[in-house]
Amino acid sequence: MPSTAQHEPLFLRLLESEFALTFAAGHAREELQRHWSRCVLPSSDGAAAVAVDDSDPSRLGTFRYPLTSRLTNRAIENLAGRFVSLHACGLSDGTGRVLALVGASGSGKTTAALALASDDFGYVTDETVAVDRDGRVVGFPRPLAVADPESVGGKSQRGPDELGLRTCPDELTLGAIVLLHRVPERRDPPRLERLSLLDAVTALVPHTSFLTSVDRPLQALAELTERCGVFRLTFRDVQDTRDLLRPVLGAGRPTGAAPWTPSPPPLTDDAVAWGLRDGRVRQVPCTDAVDVGDETLVLLDRRPVRLSGIGRTLWHWARSAPSRAEALDHVVELHGQHPDADRLVGAAITTMQESGVLGHGVPQSAGQVLAGRSTARGRAGTCTLGSDDGP
């Protein structure tokens, strides 16, 4: 029969949230304390209670991963609006500078943590690198899923202390971001390249959680990119990348990068709906937009749209809701005469309307505008519109 101590709650601090795990029988308490050893608190008055049904010892293996996912999701959700949460493995050097290895599921984040936090770096997390606007990172040393042929599904959950992963300093700051591009069939040596600010921000958008809850989300990503630089690592085996990754934290801020500025505030739904005549081209409200060099990046909900050439010109000019004739005149004025200017501009407008960044006509209500934006949001991927060709 479990002791009284086994029935005591297990207090955990995950990111900036505190939880009290309560147990039906106490069978799982010792195991979970090992797994979450670096997150354990002695007590917590304001912790959120999370019930763990461990009454049947034969079923203990069925709730480990669901519980980890549940706690992780709640902790990340509680950061919404205050932190940029990158889907990343976090590794730190001895000074607390964090290397964020960003990638989708299956890109090698956990493998990188296991391989590189054993001797080269300290273990920050294998799931989410949460960073605020000042570059401060919140550690999240949660358990890792490791290969285990004897376990159901071929994996078991182990804590960083059980695995012998190195600890990291208490104070952490973002030092560099690396996008993982694992190519299993690759034969060439691993390659590391620094990305331009616009390429970096565009690439990071899909690897974030609750990005649109952050104030000025594209600008937040641009600030992080400008602060430390973003790289792409193309590799087959993360074990072969040590010599490339060690110097990254000392690479410093990127030099010679194209300057970026916030794009003029997007029109509100009321402004779009007010006073427009049918046939005019209008700029559809967006989540955020930044100008980088001679290009503009627009965020429609979580979908980035990259504009250059006449596409960028049309989008900025569409704030004034011009007619198609006025839009054509403006493009010709900025880009010069072209014998096929009318067709090129018309085709660009059509493409931008299909992509959701431009609209036309008179919305009957702000609700119609929002409905149109919802349709555009459903299209996945990054759209790039415009080029140096044309008028």
C-alpha positions in Angstrom: 0.0 0.0 0.0 1.4 3.4 -1.0 2.8 5.6 1.8 1.4 9.0 2.8 4.4 10.6 1.0 3.4 9.0 -2.2 0.0 10.7 -2.0 1.4 14.1 -1.6 1.2 16.4 -4.7 4.1 16.7 -7.0 4.8 20.4 -7.6 6.3 21.4 -11.0 7.3 24.7 -12.6 7.0 24.5 -16.4 8.1 27.7 -18.2 6.3 30.3 -16.1 3.4 28.0 -14.9 3.2 26.0 -11.8 1.2 22.7 -11.5 0.4 20.4 -8.6 0.0 16.8 -9.8 -2.3 14.9 -7.5 -2.4 11.1 -7.5 -5.1 8.5 -7.0 -2.9 5.9 -5.5 0.7 7.2 -5.6 2.1 4.5 -7.8 3.4 7.0 -10.4 4.7 9.8 -8.2 8.3 8.6 -7.8 8.6 7.9 -11.5 7.2 11.3 -12.5 9.5 13.0 -10.0 12.5 11.4 -11.8 11.3 12.4 -15.2 10.6 16.0 -14.2 13.4 16.3 -11.8 14.6 19.7 -13.0 11.1 21.2 -12.9 10.2 20.0 -9.3 9.3 22.6 -6.7 9.2 22.0 -2.9 5.7 23.5 -2.8 3.5 26.1 -4.5 0.5 27.9 -3.2 -1.0 29.0 -6.5 -0.3 25.8 -8.6 -3.0 24.5 -10.9 -4.2 21.1 -9.9 -3.7 18.2 -12.4 -5.2 14.8 -11.5 -3.2 11.7 -12.3 -5.2 8.4 -12.3 -2.5 5.9 -11.3 -4.9 3.6 -9.5 -4.0 0.6 -11.8 -0.3 -0.1 -11.8 -0.6 -2.1 -15.0 -1.6 1.0 -16.9 1.0 3.4 -15.8 2.7 3.4 -19.2 -0.5 4.7 -20.9 -0.6 8.2 -19.4 3.1 9.4 -19.5 3.0 11.0 -23.0 -0.6 12.3 -22.8 0.3 13.9 -19.4 3.5 15.4 -20.8 1.6 16.8 -23.8 -1.2 18.2 -21.6 1.2 20.0 -19.3 3.3 21.2 -22.2 0.3 22.7 -24.0 -1.0 24.4 -21.0 2.4 25.9 -20.1 2.9 27.2 -23.6 -0.7 28.6 -23.8 -0.1 30.5 -20.6 2.8 32.4 -22.3 0.6 33.5 -25.2 1.0 37.2 -26.0 4.1 37.7 -23.8 6.7 35.4 -25.4 7.6 34.2 -28.9 7.4 30.4 -28.5 9.7 28.6 -31.1 9.3 24.9 -31.8 12.9 24.2 -30.9 15.4 22.3 -29.0 17.3 24.7 -26.7 21.0 24.3 -25.8 23.1 26.7 -23.8 26.8 27.5 -23.4 28.3 28.2 -20.0 27.4 31.8 -20.1 23.7 31.2 -20.6 23.6 32.0 -24.3 21.0 29.7 -25.9 21.2 28.0 -29.3 17.6 27.4 -30.6 17.4 24.5 -33.0 14.1 25.1 -34.8 12.2 22.4 -36.7 9.1 20.5 -37.3 8.3 17.1 -35.7 10.8 14.6 -36.9 13.5 17.1 -37.8 15.8 15.9 -35.1 15.3 18.2 -32.1 15.2 15.5 -29.4 18.1 13.7 -31.1 20.1 16.9 -31.1 19.4 17.4 -27.4 20.5 13.9 -26.6 23.7 14.1 -28.7 24.8 17.7 -27.9 23.7 18.2 -24.3 25.8 15.3 -23.1 29.1 17.1 -23.4 29.0 20.2 -25.6 26.0 22.2 -24.3 23.6 22.5 -21.4 20.0 21.1 -21.8 17.4 23.9 -22.0 14.5 22.0 -23.7 13.7 19.7 -26.5 10.3 21.2 -27.2 9.8 25.0 -27.0 12.3 27.9 -26.7 10.2 30.7 -25.2 11.9 34.1 -25.6 10.6 37.6 -24.7 11.2 40.9 -26.6 14.4 41.5 -24.6 15.8 38.1 -25.6 15.3 36.4 -22.3 14.7 32.7 -22.6 12.7 30.6 -20.1 14.2 27.1 -19.5 11.9 24.1 -20.0 13.9 21.0 -19.1 11.1 18.5 -19.6 11.5 14.7 -20.1 12.7 13.4 -23.4 11.3 10.5 -25.5 14.2 8.1 -26.2 14.4 5.0 -28.2 13.5 1.9 -26.2 12.8 -1.4 -28.2 11.2 -2.9 -25.1 8.5 -0.2 -24.7 5.2 0.1 -26.5 5.8 2.2 -29.5 9.5 1.8 -29.3 10.1 4.8 -27.1 10.2 5.6 -23.4 10.2 8.8 -21.4 13.3 9.7 -19.4 14.3 12.8 -17.5 17.4 14.9 -18.3 19.1 13.9 -15.0 18.5 10.2 -15.8 20.1 10.7 -19.2 23.1 12.5 -17.8 22.4 15.7 -19.8 24.3 18.8 -18.7 22.6 21.6 -16.8 22.6 25.2 -17.9 22.8 28.5 -16.1 19.7 30.0 -14.4 19.8 33.2 -16.5 19.3 32.5 -20.2 19.3 34.7 -23.3 18.8 33.9 -26.9 22.2 33.6 -28.7 21.4 32.2 -32.1 18.6 30.4 -34.1 19.3 27.5 -36.4 16.7 26.0 -38.7 17.1 22.3 -39.0 16.9 20.8 -42.5 17.5 17.0 -42.1 18.1 15.2 -45.4 18.4 11.4 -44.6 19.8 10.6 -48.0 22.4 13.4 -47.9 26.0 12.3 -48.7 27.8 15.7 -48.5 29.1 17.1 -45.3 26.6 19.2 -43.2 26.3 22.8 -44.3 25.5 25.9 -42.2 24.4 29.2 -43.9 23.2 32.5 -42.5 19.8 33.6 -43.7 18.8 37.1 -44.7 16.4 38.8 -42.3 13.4 38.4 -44.7 14.1 34.7 -45.4 14.6 34.1 -41.7 11.3 35.7 -40.6 9.4 34.0 -43.3 10.9 30.6 -42.4 10.2 31.0 -38.7 6.5 31.9 -38.8 5.3 28.2 -39.2 7.5 27.1 -36.3 5.9 29.1 -33.6 3.0 28.7 -31.2 0.3 31.4 -30.6 2.3 33.9 -32.8 -0.7 36.1 -33.6 -1.3 36.7 -29.9 2.0 38.5 -29.7 1.9 42.3 -30.3 3.3 43.0 -33.8 4.4 39.4 -34.4 6.4 40.0 -37.5 8.2 42.8 -35.9 8.9 40.6 -32.9 10.5 38.0 -35.2 12.5 40.6 -37.0 13.8 41.9 -33.7 14.9 38.4 -32.7 16.5 37.8 -36.0 18.3 41.1 -35.9 19.5 40.5 -32.4 21.3 37.2 -33.0 21.0 36.0 -36.5 19.3 32.9 -38.0 21.0 30.1 -39.8 19.9 27.0 -41.8 21.7 23.7 -41.0 21.4 21.1 -43.8 22.6 17.7 -42.5 22.1 13.9 -42.4 23.3 13.1 -38.9 23.3 15.7 -36.1 26.3 14.0 -34.6 28.3 15.4 -37.5 27.3 19.0 -36.8 29.2 19.7 -33.6 32.1 21.6 -35.2 29.6 23.8 -37.2 27.4 24.5 -34.2 30.0 25.3 -31.6 31.0 28.7 -33.1 27.4 29.8 -33.9 26.8 31.3 -30.5 29.9 33.5 -31.0 29.0 34.6 -34.5 27.4 37.9 -33.2 24.8 40.1 -34.8 24.6 39.9 -38.6 26.3 42.7 -40.4 25.3 44.4 -43.7 21.7 43.2 -43.4 18.9 45.0 -45.2 17.2 47.4 -42.9 13.6 46.7 -41.8 10.9 49.0 -40.8 7.3 48.5 -39.7 4.9 48.8 -42.6 2.2 51.5 -42.3 -0.5 50.3 -39.9 -3.0 48.1 -41.7 -6.5 49.4 -42.4 -9.1 48.5 -39.9 -12.2 46.7 -41.0 -14.3 49.8 -40.5 -11.9 51.8 -42.7 -12.2 49.1 -45.4 -16.0 49.1 -45.3 -16.4 52.9 -45.3 -17.0 54.8 -48.5 -15.5 52.4 -51.1 -17.0 52.2 -54.5 -17.4 48.9 -56.3 -14.4 48.1 -58.5 -11.8 49.8 -56.4 -8.8 47.9 -55.1 -8.5 47.8 -51.4 -5.8 46.5 -48.9 -7.2 43.7 -46.8 -6.5 44.1 -43.1 -3.6 42.0 -42.0 -2.1 40.8 -38.7 1.2 42.6 -39.2 3.6 43.8 -42.0 7.2 44.8 -42.3 9.3 46.4 -45.1 12.7 44.8 -45.5 14.9 46.4 -48.2 12.8 46.5 -51.3 10.3 43.8 -50.2 7.3 43.7 -47.9 6.3 40.7 -45.7 2.6 40.6 -44.8 1.1 38.3 -42.2 -2.5 37.1 -42.8 -3.3 35.4 -39.5 -0.4 32.8 -39.6 0.2 32.9 -43.3 3.1 35.0 -44.6 2.8 36.6 -48.0 6.0 38.1 -49.5 5.6 41.0 -51.9 8.1 42.5 -54.2 8.2 44.6 -57.4 4.7 45.7 -58.6 3.1 43.5 -56.1 4.6 45.5 -53.2 3.8 48.8 -55.0 0.1 47.7 -55.4 -0.3 46.6 -51.8 1.0 49.9 -50.4 -1.0 52.0 -52.9 -4.1 50.0 -52.1 -4.4 51.7 -48.7 -6.0 54.6 -50.5 -8.5 52.2 -52.2 -7.7 53.3 -55.8 -9.5 52.4 -58.9 -7.8 49.9 -61.3 -6.9 52.8 -63.6 -5.4 54.8 -60.7 -3.4 51.7 -59.6 -2.1 51.3 -63.1 -1.0 54.9 -63.3 0.8 54.7 -60.0 2.6 51.5 -61.0 3.7 53.1 -64.3 4.8 56.2 -62.5 7.1 54.2 -60.2 8.2 51.4 -62.5 8.2 53.0 -65.9 6.2 52.5 -69.1 5.7 49.0 -70.5 3.7 48.0 -73.6 1.9 45.3 -71.6 1.5 47.3 -68.4 -2.3 47.0 -68.3 -2.3 43.2 -68.5 0.6 42.8 -66.0 -1.0 45.0 -63.4 -4.4 43.4 -63.9 -2.9 39.9 -63.5 -1.0 41.0 -60.4 -4.2 42.4 -58.8 -6.0 39.2 -59.6 -3.3 37.0 -58.1 -3.1 39.2 -54.9 -6.9 39.0 -54.6 -6.8 35.2 -54.8 -4.0 35.2 -52.2 -6.1 37.3 -49.8 -3.9 40.4 -49.5 -6.1 42.6 -51.8 -9.9 42.9 -52.0 -12.3 45.0 -54.2 -15.8 46.3 -54.1 -17.8 47.4 -51.2 -18.1 44.9 -48.3 -21.7 45.2 -46.9 -20.4 44.8 -43.4 -17.2 44.3 -41.4 -18.3 40.7 -40.9 -18.0 40.1 -44.6 -14.4 41.3 -44.5 -13.6 39.0 -41.7 -15.3 36.1 -43.5 -13.1 36.8 -46.6 -10.0 36.8 -44.4 -11.0 33.5 -42.9 -11.1 31.9 -46.3 -7.7 33.3 -47.2 -6.3 32.0 -43.9 -7.2 28.5 -44.8 -4.7 28.4 -47.6 -1.4 26.9 -46.2 2.1 27.9 -47.1 4.0 31.0 -48.0 2.9 33.0 -51.0 5.4 35.2 -52.9 3.9 37.8 -55.1 5.6 40.2 -57.5 9.0 40.4 -59.2 11.3 42.9 -60.9 9.6 42.1 -64.2 6.8 44.2 -65.6 6.4 48.0 -66.0 
